[in-house]
Amino acid sequence: MTVHFIGAGPGAADLITLRGSRLLASCPVCLYAGSIVSPELLQHCAPGTKLID
């Protein structure tokens, strides 16, 4: 199993890197801190991705 850490950046959801977007699109499980991660960033996850706040 490989674990990737993707920074949320300065807050604007459109500033995510291409690599970060691709990793989110391909991961089966996404652990995130809802208090600091914009819900817009989670839209990069594929349908069916297990989201854990």
Biopython code that builds the backbone (N, CA, C, O; Angstrom):
import numpy as np
from Bio.PDB.StructureBuilder import StructureBuilder

atoms = [
    (1, "MET", "N", (0.845, -1.166, 0.000)),
    (1, "MET", "CA", (0.000, 0.000, 0.000)),
    (1, "MET", "C", (0.896, 1.237, 0.000)),
    (1, "MET", "O", (1.892, 1.297, 0.722)),
    (2, "THR", "N", (0.537, 2.200, -0.802)),
    (2, "THR", "CA", (1.258, 3.470, -0.874)),
    (2, "THR", "C", (0.380, 4.569, -0.300)),
    (2, "THR", "O", (-0.822, 4.617, -0.561)),
    (3, "VAL", "N", (0.988, 5.453, 0.485)),
    (3, "VAL", "CA", (0.277, 6.592, 1.064)),
    (3, "VAL", "C", (0.871, 7.868, 0.487)),
    (3, "VAL", "O", (2.090, 8.033, 0.459)),
    (4, "HIS", "N", (0.019, 8.763, 0.030)),
    (4, "HIS", "CA", (0.449, 10.060, -0.497)),
    (4, "HIS", "C", (-0.146, 11.153, 0.382)),
    (4, "HIS", "O", (-1.296, 11.058, 0.811)),
    (5, "PHE", "N", (0.641, 12.187, 0.645)),
    (5, "PHE", "CA", (0.154, 13.360, 1.360)),
    (5, "PHE", "C", (0.050, 14.497, 0.354)),
    (5, "PHE", "O", (1.022, 14.813, -0.333)),
    (6, "ILE", "N", (-1.115, 15.106, 0.266)),
    (6, "ILE", "CA", (-1.349, 16.195, -0.682)),
    (6, "ILE", "C", (-1.691, 17.436, 0.127)),
    (6, "ILE", "O", (-2.661, 17.442, 0.885)),
    (7, "GLY", "N", (-0.906, 18.472, -0.030)),
    (7, "GLY", "CA", (-1.154, 19.714, 0.701)),
    (7, "GLY", "C", (-2.385, 20.432, 0.177)),
    (7, "GLY", "O", (-2.676, 20.402, -1.019)),
    (8, "ALA", "N", (-3.098, 21.074, 1.081)),
    (8, "ALA", "CA", (-4.296, 21.822, 0.695)),
    (8, "ALA", "C", (-3.951, 23.206, 0.171)),
    (8, "ALA", "O", (-4.832, 23.933, -0.289)),
    (9, "GLY", "N", (-2.689, 23.573, 0.237)),
    (9, "GLY", "CA", (-2.257, 24.863, -0.299)),
    (9, "GLY", "C", (-2.759, 26.033, 0.528)),
    (9, "GLY", "O", (-3.121, 25.870, 1.694)),
    (10, "PRO", "N", (-2.780, 27.222, -0.084)),
    (10, "PRO", "CA", (-3.164, 28.426, 0.651)),
    (10, "PRO", "C", (-4.676, 28.584, 0.832)),
    (10, "PRO", "O", (-5.127, 29.578, 1.401)),
    (11, "GLY", "N", (-5.446, 27.635, 0.362)),
    (11, "GLY", "CA", (-6.889, 27.687, 0.595)),
    (11, "GLY", "C", (-7.749, 27.721, -0.646)),
    (11, "GLY", "O", (-8.879, 27.235, -0.615)),
    (12, "ALA", "N", (-7.257, 28.278, -1.739)),
    (12, "ALA", "CA", (-8.049, 28.334, -2.972)),
    (12, "ALA", "C", (-8.022, 26.960, -3.650)),
    (12, "ALA", "O", (-6.952, 26.444, -3.972)),
    (13, "ALA", "N", (-9.186, 26.382, -3.859)),
    (13, "ALA", "CA", (-9.280, 25.026, -4.402)),
    (13, "ALA", "C", (-8.677, 24.904, -5.798)),
    (13, "ALA", "O", (-8.217, 23.825, -6.173)),
    (14, "ASP", "N", (-8.671, 25.980, -6.568)),
    (14, "ASP", "CA", (-8.145, 25.897, -7.935)),
    (14, "ASP", "C", (-6.616, 25.947, -7.989)),
    (14, "ASP", "O", (-6.041, 25.935, -9.078)),
    (15, "LEU", "N", (-5.953, 26.004, -6.839)),
    (15, "LEU", "CA", (-4.491, 26.021, -6.816)),
    (15, "LEU", "C", (-3.883, 24.639, -6.572)),
    (15, "LEU", "O", (-2.671, 24.528, -6.389)),
    (16, "ILE", "N", (-4.703, 23.583, -6.566)),
    (16, "ILE", "CA", (-4.180, 22.232, -6.401)),
    (16, "ILE", "C", (-3.272, 21.898, -7.589)),
    (16, "ILE", "O", (-3.536, 22.322, -8.714)),
    (17, "THR", "N", (-2.212, 21.145, -7.336)),
    (17, "THR", "CA", (-1.313, 20.770, -8.426)),
    (17, "THR", "C", (-1.961, 19.691, -9.292)),
    (17, "THR", "O", (-2.893, 19.013, -8.861)),
    (18, "LEU", "N", (-1.462, 19.543, -10.502)),
    (18, "LEU", "CA", (-1.962, 18.485, -11.385)),
    (18, "LEU", "C", (-1.722, 17.120, -10.765)),
    (18, "LEU", "O", (-2.584, 16.243, -10.825)),
    (19, "ARG", "N", (-0.544, 16.939, -10.165)),
    (19, "ARG", "CA", (-0.237, 15.654, -9.533)),
    (19, "ARG", "C", (-1.219, 15.386, -8.390)),
    (19, "ARG", "O", (-1.710, 14.266, -8.245)),
    (20, "GLY", "N", (-1.505, 16.402, -7.582)),
    (20, "GLY", "CA", (-2.458, 16.235, -6.487)),
    (20, "GLY", "C", (-3.836, 15.860, -6.995)),
    (20, "GLY", "O", (-4.496, 14.987, -6.431)),
    (21, "SER", "N", (-4.268, 16.508, -8.047)),
    (21, "SER", "CA", (-5.568, 16.213, -8.644)),
    (21, "SER", "C", (-5.620, 14.782, -9.171)),
    (21, "SER", "O", (-6.608, 14.076, -8.969)),
    (22, "ARG", "N", (-4.566, 14.362, -9.838)),
    (22, "ARG", "CA", (-4.512, 12.994, -10.391)),
    (22, "ARG", "C", (-4.488, 11.945, -9.287)),
    (22, "ARG", "O", (-5.126, 10.899, -9.401)),
    (23, "LEU", "N", (-3.746, 12.233, -8.212)),
    (23, "LEU", "CA", (-3.702, 11.288, -7.097)),
    (23, "LEU", "C", (-5.075, 11.158, -6.444)),
    (23, "LEU", "O", (-5.509, 10.050, -6.129)),
    (24, "LEU", "N", (-5.752, 12.270, -6.241)),
    (24, "LEU", "CA", (-7.092, 12.210, -5.656)),
    (24, "LEU", "C", (-8.050, 11.436, -6.561)),
    (24, "LEU", "O", (-8.897, 10.686, -6.075)),
    (25, "ALA", "N", (-7.918, 11.614, -7.855)),
    (25, "ALA", "CA", (-8.806, 10.939, -8.809)),
    (25, "ALA", "C", (-8.593, 9.432, -8.830)),
    (25, "ALA", "O", (-9.483, 8.683, -9.233)),
    (26, "SER", "N", (-7.416, 8.984, -8.399)),
    (26, "SER", "CA", (-7.113, 7.556, -8.491)),
    (26, "SER", "C", (-7.112, 6.833, -7.143)),
    (26, "SER", "O", (-6.924, 5.617, -7.105)),
    (27, "CYS", "N", (-7.315, 7.548, -6.046)),
    (27, "CYS", "CA", (-7.223, 6.886, -4.739)),
    (27, "CYS", "C", (-8.566, 6.257, -4.342)),
    (27, "CYS", "O", (-9.624, 6.840, -4.581)),
    (28, "PRO", "N", (-8.518, 5.063, -3.736)),
    (28, "PRO", "CA", (-9.754, 4.422, -3.286)),
    (28, "PRO", "C", (-10.257, 4.977, -1.953)),
    (28, "PRO", "O", (-11.449, 4.891, -1.656)),
    (29, "VAL", "N", (-9.345, 5.550, -1.144)),
    (29, "VAL", "CA", (-9.695, 6.102, 0.165)),
    (29, "VAL", "C", (-9.007, 7.447, 0.319)),
    (29, "VAL", "O", (-7.827, 7.583, -0.005)),
    (30, "CYS", "N", (-9.733, 8.440, 0.809)),
    (30, "CYS", "CA", (-9.171, 9.777, 1.030)),
    (30, "CYS", "C", (-9.435, 10.194, 2.472)),
    (30, "CYS", "O", (-10.582, 10.383, 2.878)),
    (31, "LEU", "N", (-8.349, 10.336, 3.243)),
    (31, "LEU", "CA", (-8.437, 10.847, 4.617)),
    (31, "LEU", "C", (-8.147, 12.333, 4.556)),
    (31, "LEU", "O", (-7.160, 12.744, 3.947)),
    (32, "TYR", "N", (-8.986, 13.144, 5.175)),
    (32, "TYR", "CA", (-8.783, 14.594, 5.104)),
    (32, "TYR", "C", (-9.258, 15.258, 6.391)),
    (32, "TYR", "O", (-10.060, 14.695, 7.136)),
    (33, "ALA", "N", (-8.758, 16.451, 6.638)),
    (33, "ALA", "CA", (-9.177, 17.240, 7.802)),
    (33, "ALA", "C", (-10.223, 18.241, 7.331)),
    (33, "ALA", "O", (-9.886, 19.259, 6.727)),
    (34, "GLY", "N", (-11.472, 17.957, 7.601)),
    (34, "GLY", "CA", (-12.568, 18.795, 7.134)),
    (34, "GLY", "C", (-12.505, 20.234, 7.606)),
    (34, "GLY", "O", (-13.097, 21.120, 6.989)),
    (35, "SER", "N", (-11.789, 20.471, 8.700)),
    (35, "SER", "CA", (-11.695, 21.834, 9.224)),
    (35, "SER", "C", (-10.780, 22.720, 8.387)),
    (35, "SER", "O", (-10.853, 23.945, 8.480)),
    (36, "ILE", "N", (-9.912, 22.109, 7.561)),
    (36, "ILE", "CA", (-8.990, 22.916, 6.750)),
    (36, "ILE", "C", (-9.043, 22.616, 5.256)),
    (36, "ILE", "O", (-8.459, 23.351, 4.460)),
    (37, "VAL", "N", (-9.730, 21.555, 4.867)),
    (37, "VAL", "CA", (-9.797, 21.176, 3.454)),
    (37, "VAL", "C", (-11.126, 21.638, 2.868)),
    (37, "VAL", "O", (-12.193, 21.323, 3.395)),
    (38, "SER", "N", (-11.046, 22.381, 1.780)),
    (38, "SER", "CA", (-12.242, 22.867, 1.100)),
    (38, "SER", "C", (-13.007, 21.692, 0.480)),
    (38, "SER", "O", (-12.394, 20.808, -0.119)),
    (39, "PRO", "N", (-14.333, 21.672, 0.616)),
    (39, "PRO", "CA", (-15.124, 20.621, -0.027)),
    (39, "PRO", "C", (-14.900, 20.572, -1.543)),
    (39, "PRO", "O", (-15.070, 19.523, -2.164)),
    (40, "GLU", "N", (-14.522, 21.703, -2.131)),
    (40, "GLU", "CA", (-14.244, 21.736, -3.572)),
    (40, "GLU", "C", (-13.091, 20.806, -3.939)),
    (40, "GLU", "O", (-13.096, 20.220, -5.022)),
    (41, "LEU", "N", (-12.109, 20.661, -3.058)),
    (41, "LEU", "CA", (-10.976, 19.778, -3.343)),
    (41, "LEU", "C", (-11.420, 18.323, -3.433)),
    (41, "LEU", "O", (-10.853, 17.544, -4.200)),
    (42, "LEU", "N", (-12.423, 17.961, -2.659)),
    (42, "LEU", "CA", (-12.888, 16.577, -2.660)),
    (42, "LEU", "C", (-13.596, 16.216, -3.957)),
    (42, "LEU", "O", (-13.808, 15.036, -4.235)),
    (43, "GLN", "N", (-13.963, 17.209, -4.751)),
    (43, "GLN", "CA", (-14.583, 16.940, -6.048)),
    (43, "GLN", "C", (-13.591, 16.308, -7.022)),
    (43, "GLN", "O", (-13.993, 15.787, -8.062)),
    (44, "HIS", "N", (-12.300, 16.350, -6.694)),
    (44, "HIS", "CA", (-11.288, 15.702, -7.528)),
    (44, "HIS", "C", (-11.295, 14.187, -7.323)),
    (44, "HIS", "O", (-10.742, 13.449, -8.139)),
    (45, "CYS", "N", (-11.917, 13.723, -6.238)),
    (45, "CYS", "CA", (-11.993, 12.289, -5.968)),
    (45, "CYS", "C", (-12.993, 11.636, -6.917)),
    (45, "CYS", "O", (-13.997, 12.234, -7.305)),
    (46, "ALA", "N", (-12.691, 10.403, -7.274)),
    (46, "ALA", "CA", (-13.577, 9.648, -8.165)),
    (46, "ALA", "C", (-14.855, 9.248, -7.425)),
    (46, "ALA", "O", (-14.850, 9.113, -6.202)),
    (47, "PRO", "N", (-15.941, 9.060, -8.164)),
    (47, "PRO", "CA", (-17.158, 8.538, -7.531)),
    (47, "PRO", "C", (-16.839, 7.194, -6.875)),
    (47, "PRO", "O", (-16.133, 6.369, -7.455)),
    (48, "GLY", "N", (-17.350, 6.982, -5.691)),
    (48, "GLY", "CA", (-17.098, 5.728, -4.987)),
    (48, "GLY", "C", (-15.894, 5.763, -4.061)),
    (48, "GLY", "O", (-15.670, 4.819, -3.302)),
    (49, "THR", "N", (-15.109, 6.846, -4.112)),
    (49, "THR", "CA", (-13.976, 6.973, -3.199)),
    (49, "THR", "C", (-14.508, 7.067, -1.774)),
    (49, "THR", "O", (-15.448, 7.817, -1.509)),
    (50, "LYS", "N", (-13.912, 6.310, -0.859)),
    (50, "LYS", "CA", (-14.310, 6.387, 0.547)),
    (50, "LYS", "C", (-13.666, 7.629, 1.146)),
    (50, "LYS", "O", (-12.441, 7.738, 1.187)),
    (51, "LEU", "N", (-14.492, 8.569, 1.613)),
    (51, "LEU", "CA", (-14.014, 9.821, 2.203)),
    (51, "LEU", "C", (-14.113, 9.724, 3.719)),
    (51, "LEU", "O", (-15.175, 9.426, 4.266)),
    (52, "ILE", "N", (-12.988, 9.980, 4.395)),
    (52, "ILE", "CA", (-12.941, 9.900, 5.855)),
    (52, "ILE", "C", (-12.440, 11.222, 6.401)),
    (52, "ILE", "O", (-11.299, 11.615, 6.156)),
    (53, "ASP", "N", (-13.297, 11.904, 7.142)),
    (53, "ASP", "CA", (-12.955, 13.196, 7.748)),
    (53, "ASP", "C", (-12.365, 12.946, 9.121)),
    (53, "ASP", "O", (-12.003, 13.894, 9.819)),
]
sb = StructureBuilder()
sb.init_structure("model")
sb.init_model(0)
sb.init_chain("A")
sb.init_seg("    ")
for serial, (resi, resn, name, xyz) in enumerate(atoms, 1):
    if name == "N":
        sb.init_residue(resn, " ", resi, " ")
    sb.init_atom(name, np.array(xyz, "f"), 0.0, 1.0, " ", f" {name:<3s}", serial, name[0])
structure = sb.get_structure()
